[in-house]
Amino acid sequence: MAAAIVFASLFFLMPIYVMLVTGLKSADNVSLSTMWQLPSPITGGAFLEAWDRLASSMRNSFIVTIPATALSCMIGSINGYLLSKWRFRFSNVVFIAIVFGMFIPFQSVLIPLIKTLQFLGLYGSLLGLILVHTIYGMAVTTLIFRNFYVNIPNELIDAGRVDGAGVLGIFRHIVLPISIPAFVVGAIFQFTGIWNDFLFGLVVTPDPRVQPVMIALNNLSSTFSVAWNVLMAGALVAALPTAILYLVLGRYFISGLTAGSVKG
């Protein structure tokens, strides 16, 4: 069993190894026949060039990803709370309608999306991209939080009512403090999806000065030639934030997926 895990780990790490050693090589030493060989000499020029060309776009991605992730998770938590603990007429229909947004292809809404952003004066701006990702993220975050809150004992809600707390009071003082596992899952899903998005970033922000990092990464390859060492280094640089996020929050991810009950 241990041998199988080691083999699987090495197999999935092979692309990262190739990207790393290619990024450490000079352009003259990059070829298919030598892609497995260690760089000699080791140079960091490709990583420096990739960073110089991606730094501003990475900043744009952070400006979009962090608030969009926070807003979509917060809205999803409120939706999940209301749809699970404060049932109202047609609440199930509302829930299905929200979750249905997960299955709408991005390509099918591009024209009305652009028209709406132009009407709001947000087309071509990072604020417009934040709005798009926040709204599109509500479907998956609502599903995550609703499934999490369904398994919270109703006695906790009833106890809050007895103490005189209202809908928002119960949410703030009782439900929100025990929602950390759901927030971790929602944040990982949203951060990864928004950071790796290409289509919305390309369509909503046509100006290269405000485009996110995935569009800038695509632009590292020119029409007639590709500097593979710079492209591989750029791919690793662009992937670092999501990798760090998984390293920091990964241990909470599985527990967050399986959490949803409070014993006592």
N, C-alpha and C positions, 0 to 999 in steps of 0.2 A: 504493500500500500504506500509506504513512504517513497519507494523507488518510483512508483507511478506519479506521485505528486511532484517529485523532483523533476521527472521527465517532462511533465506537463508545464511546470514553471519555466524550464529552460526553453521549451518549444514556443511558449507565448512571449518570452523575453528576447527571442532571436531578432525580431524586427527592431526592437529598441537598441540592441547591440549594433546592428547594421547602421542604424541612423546615427548612433553616437560615434562610431569609428569613422563613418563617412564625413560627419561634421568636423572631425578633428584632422582631416586630411586637407591637403591643398588641392585645388581644382585639377592640377595635372596628374595627380595620383589616384583619381577616382575612375574606376572602371568596373565592369561586371566581373572580370576575372580576379580582381583584387578586393572585392567588397567585403570578404571575410577576414582579410588580413588587417593586423593592427597598423595604425598610421606610423610612418617613419619618414621624416620626423613628425612629431606631434605639433600641430599648429592650432591655435584657437581663433584664427582669423575669420573662419566661416561663422562662428558663433558671435563674434563681435560685429560682423557685417549684418548678420540676421537680426541681432538686437537693435542695431542702429536703424534698420529699415522697418522693424516691427514695434518699436517702443511706443510711438504715438498711438498706433492702432490698439495696442494692448491697454493703454490708458483709456481709450474710448470704450473698449470692451468692459473694463472694470466699471466705468461710469454707467454703463447700461446694465450690466449683469447684477451688480450688488443691489441697487434699488428695485429692479424688476423682480429679483428673487425674494427680497424682503416683502414687497407689496403683495405679490401673488400668494405668498405663504400666509400673510396676515389675512388677506381677503378670503383665502381658502379655509382658514381656520374658523373665521366667523360664519362662512357659509356652512361648513361641516357641522358646527355647533348648532346652528339654527335648524338645519335639516335633520339632525339626529335627536336632539333633546327638546325641541320646541316645535313639534309637529303641527302643521296647519293644513288647511284644505289644499289639495293638489300639491302637497310638498314633494311627493314622490315624482310627480310629473316635472316639477321644477328641477329636481335632482337629475333626472334622466336628461332633461334638456341641456343642463350645464355640462354633464359628462359627455354628451353627444359631441361637444366641441372638440374632444380629443380625436375624433374620427374624421373631421373635416380636413381634406388635403389643403395644405398651405397654398398651392398653386391656384385653387379654385376661387380664392377670395382676394387675389392680388389687385385686380382692377377696382372693386369697391373699397378695398383697404386704402389704396393710394388716393382715390377720390375723397374718402373721408378725412384722411390726414391733410390733404390739400385744403379742404373746407375748414379744418380746425387750425390751419396755419402751422402744422407740425411736420409736414413732409420735408425730408432732407435733414432732419435734426435728430440728435440723440434722444431728446425728450419724446419724440414720436416713436422711436424704436423702443424706448422704455415702456410706453403705453401699449404698444403691440404685444410685447412679450409678457407684460403683466396680465393683459386680458386673455391671451392664449394660454397662459399658465394656470388660470383659475380653474380650468376643467380638471387637470390632474391633481392640483392641490386640494380642491374640494373633495375629490374622491378619496385622497389619502386621509384627510382630517375627518371626513364623515365616517369612514370605516373605523378610524381610531376611536372616535367619540361614541359610536354605537355601543361599544363594550364597556364604557364607563357606567358604573351602577347608577341607576336613577335615584337611589337613596341620597347620593351626594347632592344632586340637584334639588331634591325635596328638602334636604337639610338647609340648603341656602334659602329656599323659599320661606321656610319656617323662621329663619333669622331675619327675614325682611328684605333680602336681596332681590333685585330685579333681574331682568334678562342680562343686562350688561354687567351688573355686579357679580352675578354667579360666574359669568364668563371670565371676568378679570381676576377674581379672588379664588375661584375653585378650579375652573377648567384650564385656564391658561397656564398655571404653574405646573400642571402635570402633562403638558403637551410637548415637552422638549423632544421626546423620541420622534413624534410626528413632524416637528419642525426640522429635525435633522434629515429625515427622509425627504421631505419636501424640498429642503434647501439643496441637497445633493442632486436631486432630479432636475430642479430648475436651473441651478448654477451650471451644471454640465450641459444641459440642453441649450441654454441661452449662449453660453460661451462658444459652443461648437456650431451655432447657427450660421448658415451661409446665405440662404435664400432671402430672409427678411433684411439682413444687413446689406445685401447687394441691392435690393429693390427700394427699400425705404431711405437709405442713405447713399445716393449715387455719388456724392462728393467724396473723393478719396481722403480728404482731411478729417472727416468724421466717421469713416467706415471702421467697423470692428476688425479684430485681428485675423479672422478667418479669410476675409476678402484680401487683406494685405498679404497673408501667407500665399494665397493663390497667385497673387501678382508677383511673387518672387521669381516665378518662371516666365521668361520672355517668350516671344513668338518663335524666334529662330534658334534659341539655345537655352539650355537649362544648366545653371550652376548647381549641380546635385549636392555638393557639400554645403552650400548656403541653404538650399531648400531643406535638407535633412536637419541641419542645425536649427533652422527656423521652426520646423515642425516640433522639435523637442522643446524649444523655448515657448512656443504657443501652448503646448500641452502641460507645462509646469503648473499653472494655477489649479487645474482640475486634479492633477496628480497629488498636489499638496493637500487639496481639500479632502481627497479620499484617505490620505495618510493620517490626517488629523481627525476626521470624523468617521472613518471606516469602521472602527470598533463599535460605534453607536448605530451603524446603518442596519445591520441584521436585527439587533434588538429593537430598533425602531419599527422595522417591518413586522416583527412578530408581536410587538407590544400592543396593548389595547384593552387590558383588563386590570382592574385595581382590586386587590384582595384586602379584606379586612372586615 
